[in-house]
């Protein structure tokens, strides 16, 4: 009992001490203990942020920025800039203020001057500069910025200065609170940025100043929480990440919610930013991102435009990284940082715009490994925003079609059906731009709506919200409901008479490997007085090369219909073509296929802020209309990027049966049955080797049923015919396809089961392995459980991963502790109570660690915090032991390529034949069903079948079945007639290094042929043995002429070096295509042990659009395998294959070519080494995706 009482006392003292420590400043957004992590981020991935903040500080001492908060300075006409500058300076003072250098001195001086100066203002509302006297955005920014700066600068302020600031915050906070409970206009507009920002400012002030000011901060907090909880519910309805006010307003409003959310998580575990909108936004921004480096920070345009400066976007991605383990967000954040936008690169040096980048530094989690999107199409359902792209290279294209209601579908229905209790929808920043198409290609924007700002108030500015400012459809020169001057800006105003009638949809959309489509219904977008019975737009991205846009309009009366296209610069008609000129010699060619007889009108259009998109300050609109009015018309346009210098050689595109379809090259696209192509879908695409039905069930070509969907519901399915094989892509439906010569069927490259039915094959919907990682057809990553507070509000954790509410910080901040975890944590505290020696303290730490790991097994093993996928879990625990969960260390932190831990795989007594190879060595991944497995012959000194020991194999080793090599051998496993070529492989060997060059390494490689010089013909490749039918190998294979041998020397390589390191290289071609090493890790700190057996594995697998590699080692040759390192190639890993002539046809390698094909040899290579080997195997395994 004495011990229990002592422990109870110690625990109470511990809690009290922790409570007292929690009062230390800073505490609102981060603690002092977290500063080293933030500094690391600023010195690493976010070094551009540190540079920008430093330059902003320097500007104040170079005369280009005020050193005090002078409200009369011309660029402070918007007072938000004053408070946001304080935020930047105060952060710099917090992070660098003790460094003792000039930057530190300046940061502290500026921060104190701005904080004390702002606290000396008599009013933060600035009523004369806004609409009305009630507190609004200016007050909100000041409350948030001053409260945070007070927390960060607390130790640098005098008592008098602190008192002044407390008085100011109390005074202005009361004003905002009274507005919040008194019915200010922004209170009921839950999906408007004013609602979010104003309540977030009030909430931050309440959190930061609780117990320190003469005000009821608890009431402030309740008011803010109540409103933001409503906002969160509204944001949870925004599926797909596209915000109705536009990308700029989404970033602006969510920035404030992220700041509040971080503070609120630390205070009580709630985070109102954590909603579907924010969770989906990084994937939407990634999928709509222009691929060209100079434009990566830009975005499609809808609603009001204020410019492309949106550096706060990285804070939103960082939030998803830290609290959701979102690997796509990590990929996009890095692409954003590398790229430019609006004519600039780097993070803004303007202090008022640095809050977002600063929050990114506070939230950054470098352990989240980036993962690129694995699809090319995306659908943001709430706004009916469809995006299709051709790829991710500089010259690839992105095409966007938008067609939704004001406010987005989710909240439109919520307010319509819920009545006044659900507030209203403020659509002041929405434009009547639906059915609008925009396109980026060949490195430039080719057509966009006019980027303008106008909220429906007659003020002399161009009315940029009109439909004629979008690439959409006009009827009698007029546009959609809600355009022009508005009598109100919300659904509650007298505009309600039309608001609920105005709705656009995209009822169907989809994509296959080479095509994508969307069908938009805009009939209800136009006033009922026009009698419209149909307004439909269908967009088809055919061969991901040509965009076809087909518009059908029909009314009960005759109208003048016009389709509008926008040129970035000038526009001209050239016969049946329109040349829409863009920047830097680019143009969009628009082939008008229907109507056959048409007229055009052009007009120059400008708007407020358009110069922030184009310094010319204007765009050119071209209106296409039939030669005569009618009640119904069909338009068909083909869009192709063209260089102006090559305009005369633009592609030939012809009509098929009037307006029924189009032909370009050997590809035919038909919307209605024509040209011996019959179908029941939205469209069909037929080429020499490919055929696709889009949202249909039957495709018949030349009387032959090419595709039949047997599931009943329409589907989008493509079949591509290859030598002896077919590949399916698109929707996973049960299909019957014409394939008289096919012996192999794949779905998106993965072989699937099929049944033959005469000249057809039948493939089931489920005949494909489930995708790893939850990828969606729409191109984003399926929403993961974010492991955050929403799962268990009673166990919140902070961004710094310390527990605030009794839970454990497990992997990702906010992960709830299991019941067993809490018990073990309690045991850890008890151990600390009686610890008198170091081993007791270590035991306590271990108990706490086990508790945080969920050692009782409450949580399923597949739910790995930090975004780890089932791929990461695949090798976690092959022991089968019930009590070893806590010792597992594979990927539970979803770390970066250089930071993930290695995992243990021991051969257990209960291992089955599937667990080991032919030598009894543990397999990391199983051999694929029916896959090839090669084993070193019992006498490895002699050639045997596929085995070639090489001239440098000097004889038998010291043990039976071993081989002694001395020199630079290339121990090759070749492919004989009928053998599958090596593509997805696990290669294993045990090595005993005896002596050799300490600067060299042992290397496994596959996916190519001999690494040699000269030209080679088909009869010489692989000794004349051709690849089995259906093998995916080098581009252009089989070759009709001799090709450079270096181009066939492609490979991915995994190396274990004599110095003890492990790393990867790619050889796109031999030898110019070599890349730099990647994923390098030290495995043996003292180098490879001499004279000792060591196990070495190399895993090589396709992973969607990329390639995944792993190196494993068995240090003691005792069957205990550890993953040493891994790496993913998703582009950007460059060599110089052009030096070997491999950039020319038929191979046409890119500098960062992904080597995703099979090759006839798999090789173990060494250079200048004397060693023995045994138990060498090569096995065919499944791709990850």
Secondary structure, 3 states (H helix, E strand, C coil): CHHHHHHHHHHHHHHHHHHHHHCCCCCCCCCHHHHHHHHHHHHCCCHHHHHHHHHHHHHHCCCCCCCCCCCCCHHHCCCHHHHHHHHHHHHHHHHHCCCCCHHHHHHHHHHHHHHHHHHCCCCCCCHHHCCCCCCCHHHHHHHHHHHHHHHHHHHHCCHHHHHHHHHHHHHHHHHHHHHHHCCCCCCCCCCCHHHHHHHHHHHHHHHHHCCCCCCCHHHHHHHHHHHHHHHHHHHCCCCCCCCCCCHHHHHHHHHHHHHHHHHHHHHHCCCCCCCHHHHHHHHHHHHHCCCCHHHCCCCCCCCCCCCCCCCCHHHHHHHHHHHHCCHHHHHHHHHHHHCEECCEECCCCCHHHCHHHHHHHHHCCCCCCCCCCCCCEEEEHHHCEEEEECCCCCCCCEEEEECCCCCCHHHHHHHHHHHHHHCCCECCCCCCCCCEEEEEECCEEEECCCCCCCCCCCCCCCCCCCHHHCCCEEECCECCCCCCCCCCCECCCCCHHHHCCCCCEEEEEEECCCCEEEEEECHHHCCHHHCEEEEEEEEEEECCCEEEEEEEEEEEEEECEEEEEEECCCEEEECCEEEEECCCCEEEEEEEEECCCEEEEEEEECCCCHHHCCCCCCEEEEEEEECCCEEEEEEEEEEEEEEHHHHHHCCCEEEECCCCEEEECCEEEECCCECCEEECCCEEEECCCEEEEEEECEEEECCEEEEEECCCCCEEEEEEEECCEEEEEECCCCEEEECCCCCEEEECCEECCCEEECCEEEECCCCCCCCCCCECCCCCECCCCCCCHHHCCCCCECCCCCECCCCCCCCCCCCCCCHHHHHHHHHHHHHHHHCCCHHHHHHHHHHHHHHHCCCCCCCCCCCEHHHECHHHHCCCCCCCCCCCHHHCCCCCCCCCCCCCCCCEEECCCCCCHHHECCCCCECCCCECCCCCEEECCCCCCCCECCEECCCCEEEECCCCCCEEEEECCEEEECCCCCCCCECCEEEEEEEEEEEECCCCEEEEEEEECCCCCCEECCCCHHHHCCCCCCCCCCCCCCCCCCEEHHHHCCEEEEEEECCCEEEEEEECCCCCCECCCEEEEECCCCCCCCCCEEEEEEEEEEECCEEEEEEEEECCCCCEEEEEEEEEECCCCCCCHHHHCCCCCCCCCCCCCCCCCCECEEEEEECCEEEEEEEEEEEEECCCC
